[in-house]
Amino acid sequence: MTAVDLDLTFVYPWLKFAHILLAIVAVGFNFSYAILIRRASREPQHMGHVLRSVKLLDDRFATPAYVLLPVPGLAMVFIGGWDIADLWILASLVLYGVLVVIGLFMYSPALRGQIAALDASGPDSVEFRSLTTRGNAVGGVIALIVVVIIGLMVLKPTL
């Protein structure tokens, strides 16, 4: 083994650790939103606090973790000798792109809209209920995509 081989052997597990830790943070926070919002729906007086907390968690923890996830992931592909064209890697990257678009252009605006509608008209307004339904649906799609990506990462299917 050369010095470069030893360095890469040392670096790869740390990249894997970082990738898994970022995934745990991103996915863990995302999955907690549904629980928090569901609980607040039973106690509407707390909905504003919960939605603002979800937005804070999303902005400060989940989204940065999702943004950083490809860094160690792609580094592992290149250092570990994986082929980026492998089905599980390529499909994960495509789904990740879809996830980013949905998060930025559908989930985040729905969440901001929910907070604004709640402040303006309360939890029983048509606008708030409509945005809540949209947010729940989009959140479900995000959860499904995330679960598929995790499955691809763990199972590494090939053609």
C-alpha positions in Angstrom: 0.0 0.0 0.0 1.2 3.5 -0.8 0.8 6.5 1.5 -2.2 7.7 -0.6 -3.9 4.3 -0.2 -3.4 4.5 3.6 -4.8 8.0 3.7 -7.9 7.0 1.7 -8.4 3.9 3.9 -8.4 6.2 6.9 -10.6 8.9 5.3 -13.4 6.6 3.9 -14.9 5.5 7.3 -15.0 9.1 8.4 -16.8 10.1 5.3 -19.2 7.3 5.9 -19.7 8.4 9.5 -20.4 12.0 8.4 -22.8 10.8 5.6 -24.8 8.6 8.0 -24.8 11.2 10.8 -26.1 13.9 8.4 -28.8 11.5 7.1 -29.9 10.7 10.7 -30.2 14.4 11.5 -32.0 15.3 8.3 -34.4 12.3 8.3 -34.9 12.3 12.0 -35.9 15.9 12.1 -38.2 15.5 9.1 -40.0 12.6 10.6 -40.5 14.4 13.8 -42.5 17.2 12.1 -45.5 14.9 11.4 -45.6 13.9 15.1 -45.3 17.5 16.3 -47.9 18.9 13.9 -50.3 16.0 14.6 -50.1 16.6 18.3 -50.7 20.3 17.8 -53.7 19.7 15.7 -55.4 18.3 18.8 -54.4 21.4 20.7 -54.8 24.3 18.2 -53.7 26.9 20.7 -50.2 25.4 20.4 -50.2 25.2 16.6 -48.3 28.5 16.0 -45.5 27.5 18.4 -45.2 24.1 16.8 -45.2 25.4 13.2 -42.5 27.9 14.1 -40.5 25.2 15.8 -40.8 23.0 12.8 -39.6 25.8 10.6 -36.7 26.5 12.9 -35.7 22.8 13.0 -36.1 22.6 9.2 -34.1 25.8 8.5 -31.3 25.2 11.1 -30.8 21.4 11.2 -32.6 19.3 8.5 -32.0 21.5 5.5 -28.3 22.1 6.2 -27.9 18.4 6.8 -29.6 17.7 3.4 -27.4 20.3 1.7 -24.2 18.7 3.1 -25.2 15.0 2.6 -23.9 14.8 -1.0 -20.4 16.0 0.0 -19.3 12.9 1.9 -21.5 10.7 -0.2 -19.9 11.8 -3.5 -16.5 11.7 -1.9 -17.1 8.1 -0.9 -18.1 7.3 -4.5 -14.8 8.6 -5.8 -12.5 7.5 -3.0 -14.2 4.1 -2.6 -14.1 3.2 -6.3 -17.8 3.1 -6.7 -19.2 3.8 -10.2 -21.5 6.9 -10.1 -23.5 5.2 -12.9 -24.5 2.3 -10.6 -28.2 2.1 -10.3 -28.4 2.7 -6.6 -26.2 5.8 -6.7 -27.7 7.3 -9.8 -31.3 6.7 -8.7 -30.4 8.2 -5.2 -28.9 11.3 -6.8 -32.0 11.8 -9.1 -34.4 11.3 -6.1 -32.2 13.6 -4.0 -32.7 16.3 -6.8 -36.4 15.7 -6.8 -36.4 16.0 -3.0 -34.6 19.3 -3.1 -37.0 20.8 -5.6 -40.0 19.6 -3.6 -38.6 20.9 -0.4 -37.7 24.3 -1.7 -40.6 25.0 -3.9 -43.5 23.1 -2.3 -42.9 22.2 1.4 -41.1 25.4 2.6 -43.6 27.7 1.0 -46.5 25.7 2.4 -45.0 25.9 5.8 -44.5 29.6 5.6 -48.0 30.0 4.3 -49.4 27.9 7.1 -47.8 30.2 9.7 -49.0 33.3 7.9 -52.6 32.0 7.5 -52.6 30.8 11.2 -51.5 34.3 12.3 -54.0 36.0 10.0 -57.1 33.9 10.3 -56.6 31.1 12.9 -56.6 27.3 12.7 -60.2 27.0 11.4 -59.7 29.2 8.3 -60.1 27.7 4.9 -56.7 28.9 3.8 -54.9 27.4 6.8 -56.7 24.1 6.4 -55.9 24.0 2.7 -52.2 24.8 3.3 -52.1 22.1 6.1 -53.6 19.5 3.7 -51.0 20.5 1.1 -48.1 20.5 3.6 -49.2 17.0 4.8 -49.4 15.6 1.3 -46.0 17.1 0.3 -44.5 15.9 3.6 -45.8 12.4 2.8 -44.2 12.5 -0.6 -40.9 13.7 0.9 -41.0 10.9 3.5 -41.6 8.3 0.7 -38.7 9.6 -1.4 -36.4 9.6 1.7 -37.4 6.0 2.5 -36.6 4.9 -1.0 -33.2 6.7 -1.0 -32.4 5.0 2.3 -33.4 1.6 0.8 -31.2 2.3 -2.2 -28.3 3.2 0.0 -28.6 0.2 2.2 -29.6 -2.5 -0.3 -27.5 -1.2 -3.3 -29.6 -2.9 -5.9 -28.1 -3.6 -9.4 -29.5 -4.4 -12.7 
